[in-house]
């Protein structure tokens, strides 16, 4: 990673800018906002002034226009392909990250604390090695690793 590249890319699929206004405000309030890239996958063209005021202080913003954000997984995949950072966070239109989420997520990947390492039970359940599961002692702070449905089916209710 070069000094000019973002540390974290946040993918956010939405139909309108107003729907994600509060999410963008919470991302701009992150402790490392200047290292966060936003990739908006949208069906409408946002007002440049509104977008600029909501994303002030962030590393960069990419806006990708699509005909539809349904299915949502396809819209998000479009955003993932445009991401420029080593870490991705798939944001929701109704979730507002704590101010330290962006700083803690990449740091947790480099944390040597054994309590914060991938859960061996995932591999025993047939999941790929290195997958963090909901049964892990590590708190889930972002979408930095997938959780296969095969692992989910082995979790207690």
N, C-alpha and C positions, 0 to 999 in steps of 0.2 A: 504494500500500500504506500502510495506517495503522499506527501504532505497535503496535496490539493484534493485528494480523494476523500469522500465521506467515510466515516467509520461505520455508520448504520444507515440502511435504507428502509424507510417505512412505506409499505404498499397500502394504498387506500383506494378502494373502488367505490364510486358513488355516482348518483344521477345528477346531483346539484351540489354546488359549493356550500350553500346554506346548511345542508344536511351534515356536513363535516366541520363546520365552523368551530365548534367547541373542541373537537378532536385536534384540529390544527393549532388552536390556542394552547392546548395542553402539551403538544409536541414542541411548540416554540418556547414553552416554559421549562423545557428539560435542562438539566445542569450542563449538558454538552450539546446544546441546540446547534451550535456552529459546526458540528460534525455530523449532523443528520441531513440526509437527502430524503425528500418526499417524492414519491411517484404517485401522482393522482391519475387514476384510470376513470374517465368521466364520459358521460353521454352528452353533456352540454358544455359550451365554452364559457368559462368563468370570466367575470369582469376583472381585468388586469389589476386595477387599483385595489379591489377587495382581496384578491389573491395575494398581492404584495403585502398588504397590511397584516394579513393572517399568518404569513410565513416569514415575516421579518425576523432576522437573526438566525434562520436556519441555513445550512450549508448551501442547498440548492433545491429547486423544485422542477420536476419534469411533469408535464401534463400530456397524457395520451388520450386521444379521443377515440371512442368505440361506438358502434351503433347501439349496443346494449350491454349492460353489465350482468345479464342473465345468460348463461349460468355464471354465478359469481366466481367459481373456481377458474373459469376461462379468463375472466377479466383480471383476476389477480395474477394469473400466469403471465398475462401480457405485461403487467407491471414488474414481475420478477425478471423477465427477460431484459427489461430496460435498466434494472438496478446496477449501480456501479460500486457498491461497497461489499466487503466480505461478510457482513451480517445483515440479515433480513428480519423485518418484523411485519407481520401481516396485521394491520390495524382493522378495527371494526368501527362502524359509524356510531356506535352507542357505548364505546369504551373510552375512558379518558385516563391515559397512563399517568402514574405517579411521576413527579419531577425527576426522580433518579433512575427510572427504568432504563433509559437509553445508556446511561453510564454503567449500570450494573450488568446488563445483558452481555456485552462483549467481554467484560472483566471476568464474568463467571466461566467463560470458555477457557480462560488461562489460569484459573484458580487451582493451585496444587492441593488444596484441602481435599482429602479422600472422601469426605462427606458430600462433596460437590461433584463427584465423578459419576459417569453413567451407571445405572443400576444393572447389575449382573442378571437380575431376574428377567429383564427384557430379552437377553440373549437365550436364556433357558426356555423362555416362552416361544422361541422361534423368531424373534425380531432381530433385525440386523444389530451387530455389535455397536455400541456407542449411542444407542437410543435412550433418551431420558424418558422414563414413564411417570405416570401420575403417582405410582407407589414409591417413587424415589424420595430420599430424604432431602433432596435438593429442591428448593422452592422454584417453581416455574415462573420465570420473569418475562418470557417472550417466546416468540415462535422461531427459535434458533435451530431447533431440531424437530424432525417429524415424529409423530407418535402413531405408528401403524395400527390399523383397526384390529390386527391380530393380537397385539398387546392389549388393546382396550378390552377385547372380549375376555381376557383373563383377569381383569380387575374385579374386585368384589363390588357389589352394588352400593 
